[in-house]
Amino acid sequence: MSKELGAEFIGTFALVSAVCGAGLFSAPSASLVAIAFAVGLSVLAMAFAVGHISGGHFNPAVTLGLAAGGRFALDKAPAYIIAQVLGGASAAGVFYLVLMGAPAGKWNSFTDISNLYGGAKGFSLAAVFLTEVVITALFLMVIVGVTSKRAPAGFAPVAIGLSLTLFHLIAIPVSNASLNPARSTATAIFGGPDAWNTLWLFWVAPILGGLIGGFVARWLQDEMPIAKGKRRR
């Protein structure tokens, strides 16, 4: 179990490093596309690197969604989630120190890259909540589908990484794209009161979306266990 938790810590550290590095320093000149591809590529790379150790969740919503989809033992979820949150927070801490040592320039702040809703320029709570639920549900459907026994072998990390890029391109303008409570917590630590006050939504909505996606994907993939004495038609 320790190696699995280490893999989840490292994978989430890499994902949040992509969010922070691209969001703080690249996005001001390269736009949201830089963040979307940085996050997608980080997950693609870490899924190949350590996915065979832990399953490559790197996200509490994915962990709980896979449990709902019958792909993961629920009793292991708390330890996975703690490792993910710690990995994300550690990465944010590193980039907080990097930002403190940055030269004068047009950099983003941690508030800028945190997940938010409302305010004068923000989307409404309802709009952000709906977006996060839908895209996280779709993400779980991708994960369960491409890791099915009937899916082409060896391509799952590619599909997962590219789909995460897609969902970030969709959601960054709306919510800064969470899909991941560990990512949201990491940037909120240094994002100030605005980020902390909205953090609850970025736990509730992605987890709800993950559970919905896991249940729907389990039904779609027809991998429900067969009851004793019954046969599939």
NORZIJO-V539169 format. One record per run of one state. SS is the DSSP state (h for helix, s for strand, l for the rest). FROM is the first residue (numbers start at 0). LEN is the number of residues. If there is no record, write none. Layout:
SS&FROM&LEN / SS&FROM&LEN
This chain:
l&0&1 / h&1&29 / l&30&1 / h&31&23 / l&54&5 / h&59&9 / l&68&5 / h&73&27 / l&100&9 / h&109&4 / l&113&11 / h&124&22 / l&146&9 / h&155&20 / l&175&5 / h&180&9 / l&189&3 / h&192&6 / l&198&2 / h&200&21 / l&221&12
